[in-house]
Amino acid sequence: MIVVRFKVQCRSDKADELMAALREVIAPSREVEGVVSFDIGRDLSDPDAFIATEVFEDEAALERQEAQSQVARVMELLPECVAAPPEATLFEVSESKALA
């Protein structure tokens, strides 16, 4: 299982535009075969920061999700929208269990 955490610090004047593009990624990403979960939210302490938490069964599922046109649109927007370089961390998980 692969978990990706992606955070982007957006310019204030571009936050709404980026948020709209990110919103378009969520639903189709959740439909991709092998996507366990896919969520994007705003940092509660900074409305110009967005955080995606993505869980994939394997690398092939990650690649399928990243190949979507909606993701390409976000990647096109990032250079003009970001206030700092994006942070991306990939975790390879060998075991998971639900918390009670």
Buried (B, 14 or more C-beta within 10 A) or exposed (E): BBBBEBBBBBBEEBBEBBBEBBEBBEEBBEEBEBBBEBEBEBEEEEEBBBBBBBBBEEEEBBEBBBEBEBBEBBEEBBEEBBEEEBEEEEEEEEEEEEEE
